[in-house]
Amino acid sequence: MEKNKPARRDFIKLSALALGGLTIAPMTRADAKPIKPLKQISTGDKRLNIVCLGAHPGDPEFGCGGTMAKYSEAGHTVTFLYLTRGEASDPNKTYAQMAALRTKEAETACKIVNATPQFAGQIDGNSILDKEWNDKATQMLAALTPDIVFTQWPVDAHPDHQVTGLLGLTAWVRSGRKFDLYFYEVNTGVETMAFTPTDYVDITAEQEKKKQAMFAHQTQDPINTYNNYFKPLEEFRGLEAGVKAAEAFIHFKAGDKRAGIIGL
C-alpha cells in the first residue's frame, strides 16, 4: 500500500476460508444465498508460526491486519517480513528519511497486532525478482519455519507487489510445499486484480485493532485511505461471508487438490 493511490470500490465475486483456529465460511456459487461462518478449525495445543510478506510497510497491516491480530491473540507467533522500507513513497524526502519514518511506523503497527517486524533489504520501487532473491527469500522464510505464509497476490499493477507474491510462491515450491500458502489483496481494482477469494476470516472483533495498526502509518494518509477504501472493503467482504467485517484470501492448493471445471 503506497500513498497517493486512488481509492475505489470495484470489487466483486464470492468464496470461503480454512485457517488454523479461525472461523471459516464455505465455498458457494455467486447466485446462492449469503454464506454463513460455520465452525473453527482447531489446531489443538500447537502454536503456529505465521509469516506475512509485504512489499512495503503497511501492506500486511492494510491487507490482512485483522487476521494477523486474530492469530496473535490466539497465542500464535506472527512475523511481518517487509520486502522494502517504503523509501520511494514521498518525492519530497530522501530515501533515508522515508526509510526511517516508515520503519518506525511499521514497528509501531507491529506492536499493536503483536507481530515481529523484519526487513528483507530491497528498495521501494526497484524490487528484484531473480535467482539471487529467490534464494534469499527462500532462506529467510526457511529460517522462520512457517506453518502458514501469507503473501500478496501477484496479479497486481504495482511491480513491488508482483515481486513479493512471486517470491512467496517460489519459496513455497522450493520448500516442498511444507507450509500453507495464502494470498491477500491490497487496493483491489486499482492495484490487486483478478482476485477471487477462496477463503474468509471474520475480523469483526479485530476491526478496531486493525484500524489502529493502519493509523500507525501516518505517512500513508490513513484517515482517507481507511474511510474511502478499507472500511468499505472489510464490510463488503463481510457481506460475502455473512459477518460484519471480513478479510478475504486465495488459498494456493497443492496439485493434488485441483478444482474441477463445471460441466466437464
C-alpha positions in Angstrom: 0.0 0.0 0.0 1.5 3.3 -1.1 0.3 6.9 -0.6 -1.5 8.7 -3.4 -3.0 5.6 -4.9 -6.7 6.3 -5.8 -9.3 4.6 -3.7 -12.2 2.7 -5.3 -14.7 0.1 -4.6 -14.8 -2.0 -7.8 -14.6 -5.4 -6.2 -16.8 -8.5 -6.7 -17.1 -12.3 -6.5 -17.6 -14.9 -3.7 -16.0 -17.7 -1.8 -14.6 -19.1 1.7 -11.7 -19.8 4.3 -9.7 -22.6 6.0 -7.0 -21.4 8.5 -5.8 -22.9 11.8 -8.1 -21.9 14.7 -10.0 -19.2 12.7 -13.7 -19.0 11.7 -14.3 -20.3 8.2 -17.1 -20.0 5.6 -17.9 -22.5 2.9 -17.4 -22.1 -0.9 -20.6 -21.2 -2.7 -21.9 -20.1 -6.1 -22.3 -16.4 -6.8 -26.1 -16.8 -7.2 -26.5 -18.6 -3.9 -27.8 -17.2 -0.6 -25.3 -15.3 1.6 -22.9 -17.7 3.2 -22.5 -18.0 7.0 -19.5 -18.7 9.1 -19.6 -22.4 10.1 -17.0 -23.5 12.6 -13.4 -23.2 13.8 -10.6 -25.4 12.6 -8.8 -26.4 15.8 -5.0 -26.7 16.0 -5.1 -28.2 19.5 -2.2 -27.1 21.6 0.0 -26.4 18.6 1.3 -22.9 18.3 1.7 -21.9 14.7 4.4 -19.8 13.1 2.7 -17.3 10.8 4.7 -15.2 8.3 3.1 -12.4 6.3 5.1 -11.0 3.4 4.5 -7.4 2.3 6.2 -5.2 -0.3 6.0 -2.1 1.9 5.4 -1.2 5.5 1.6 -1.1 5.7 0.8 -3.8 3.2 0.4 -6.7 5.7 -1.5 -4.4 8.1 -3.8 -3.0 5.4 -4.3 -6.3 3.6 -4.7 -8.7 6.5 -4.0 -6.9 9.8 -7.2 -8.3 11.3 -6.3 -11.9 10.6 -2.8 -11.4 11.9 -4.2 -9.8 15.1 -6.5 -12.8 15.4 -3.6 -15.2 15.2 -1.5 -13.4 17.8 -4.5 -13.2 20.1 -4.8 -17.0 19.9 -1.2 -17.4 21.0 0.4 -18.0 17.6 3.7 -16.3 16.5 3.3 -13.7 13.8 6.1 -12.2 11.8 5.8 -9.4 9.2 8.6 -9.7 6.6 8.7 -6.4 4.6 10.4 -6.5 1.2 11.3 -2.8 1.4 11.1 0.1 3.8 8.9 2.3 1.6 11.8 4.5 0.7 10.3 6.0 -2.5 6.8 6.9 -1.2 7.5 10.7 -0.8 9.4 12.6 -3.5 9.9 15.5 -1.1 12.1 13.4 1.2 15.2 11.4 0.7 15.1 7.6 0.7 16.9 7.6 4.0 14.4 9.9 5.6 11.4 7.9 4.3 13.0 4.6 5.3 13.4 5.9 8.8 9.9 7.2 9.1 8.2 4.1 7.6 10.3 1.7 9.6 9.2 3.4 12.8 5.6 3.3 11.6 5.9 -0.5 10.9 7.4 -1.1 14.3 4.5 0.7 16.0 1.9 -1.1 13.9 3.5 -4.5 14.7 3.3 -3.7 18.4 -0.4 -3.1 18.1 -1.1 -6.5 16.5 1.7 -8.3 18.4 3.8 -9.1 15.4 7.6 -9.1 14.9 8.9 -6.9 12.0 11.7 -8.0 9.7 13.0 -6.3 6.6 14.4 -8.2 3.6 16.5 -5.3 2.3 15.1 -4.5 -1.1 14.4 -0.9 -2.3 10.9 0.5 -2.8 10.1 0.9 -6.5 13.1 -1.1 -7.6 12.3 -4.6 -6.3 14.1 -7.5 -7.9 12.9 -11.0 -8.8 15.9 -13.1 -9.9 17.7 -16.3 -8.8 19.6 -14.5 -6.1 16.5 -13.0 -4.5 14.6 -16.3 -4.9 17.4 -17.9 -2.9 17.4 -15.2 -0.3 13.6 -15.2 0.2 13.5 -19.0 0.4 16.3 -18.9 3.1 14.6 -16.1 5.1 11.3 -18.0 5.2 13.0 -21.3 6.0 14.7 -19.7 9.0 11.3 -18.6 10.3 10.0 -22.2 10.0 6.5 -21.1 9.0 3.4 -23.2 9.2 1.4 -20.7 7.1 2.7 -17.9 4.8 0.6 -15.0 3.6 1.8 -13.0 0.7 0.5 -10.5 -1.8 -1.5 -11.6 -4.8 1.0 -11.2 -7.7 -1.6 -10.3 -10.3 -1.2 -6.6 -9.4 -0.4 -3.3 -11.0 2.4 -2.5 -8.6 5.7 -4.2 -9.5 6.8 -4.5 -5.9 3.6 -6.4 -5.1 4.2 -8.7 -8.0 7.7 -9.5 -6.8 6.5 -10.1 -3.2 3.9 -12.5 -4.3 6.2 -14.5 -6.6 9.0 -14.6 -4.0 6.5 -16.2 -1.6 5.2 -18.6 -4.3 8.8 -19.7 -5.3 9.7 -20.2 -1.6 6.6 -22.4 -1.2 7.6 -24.5 -4.2 11.2 -24.8 -3.1 10.2 -25.8 0.4 8.4 -28.8 -1.0 5.1 -27.2 -0.1 5.7 -27.6 3.6 3.6 -24.6 4.6 0.2 -23.5 3.6 0.2 -20.5 1.2 -2.4 -17.8 1.2 -2.6 -14.7 -1.0 -4.1 -11.4 0.3 -5.4 -8.3 -1.5 -4.4 -4.7 -1.3 -6.2 -1.9 -3.2 -8.3 -4.4 -5.3 -9.3 -2.8 -8.6 -6.5 -0.2 -8.5 -3.5 -2.5 -7.8 -4.7 -6.0 -7.0 -6.5 -7.5 -10.0 -8.5 -10.7 -10.8 -8.8 -11.6 -7.0 -11.5 -14.1 -6.5 -11.3 -15.3 -2.8 -11.4 -18.9 -1.7 -11.5 -18.1 2.0 -12.6 -15.5 4.5 -11.7 -14.6 8.1 -14.3 -12.9 10.3 -12.4 -9.8 11.7 -15.4 -8.2 13.4 -13.7 -8.3 16.8 -10.4 -7.3 15.4 -11.5 -4.5 13.2 -10.7 -1.7 15.6 -7.2 -3.1 16.4 -6.5 -3.4 12.6 -7.6 0.2 12.2 -5.2 1.3 14.9 -2.3 -0.6 13.2 -3.3 1.1 9.9 -3.4 4.5 11.5 0.2 4.0 12.8 1.2 4.6 9.1 0.7 8.3 9.3 2.7 8.9 6.0 0.1 6.9 4.2 -2.9 9.3 4.7 -4.6 6.7 6.9 -7.9 8.6 7.5 -8.9 9.0 3.9 -7.4 5.6 2.9 -9.4 3.8 5.6 -12.7 5.7 5.2 -12.7 5.7 1.4 -11.4 2.2 0.8 -10.5 -0.3 3.5 -13.6 0.1 5.8 -15.9 -0.4 2.7 -13.8 -3.4 1.6 -14.0 -5.0 5.0 -17.7 -4.5 5.1 -18.1 -5.8 1.5 -16.1 -9.0 2.3 -18.2 -9.3 5.4 -21.3 -9.2 3.4 -19.9 -12.0 1.2 -19.1 -14.1 4.4 -22.2 -13.3 6.3 -20.5 -11.3 9.1 -19.9 -7.6 9.9 -16.3 -7.4 8.7 -14.0 -9.8 7.0 -10.8 -10.2 5.1 -10.5 -12.4 2.0 -7.8 -14.7 0.8 -6.8 -17.1 -2.0 -5.6 -20.5 -0.7 -3.0 -21.8 -3.1 -3.6 -25.5 -3.1 -1.1 -28.2 -4.0 -1.5 -30.1 -7.3 -3.4 -33.0 -5.8 -6.3 -30.6 -4.7 -7.3 -29.2 -8.0 -10.7 -27.7 -8.5 -13.0 -29.3 -11.2 -14.3 -27.4 -14.2 -18.1 -27.2 -14.1 -19.7 -29.2 -16.9 -16.6 -31.1 -17.9 
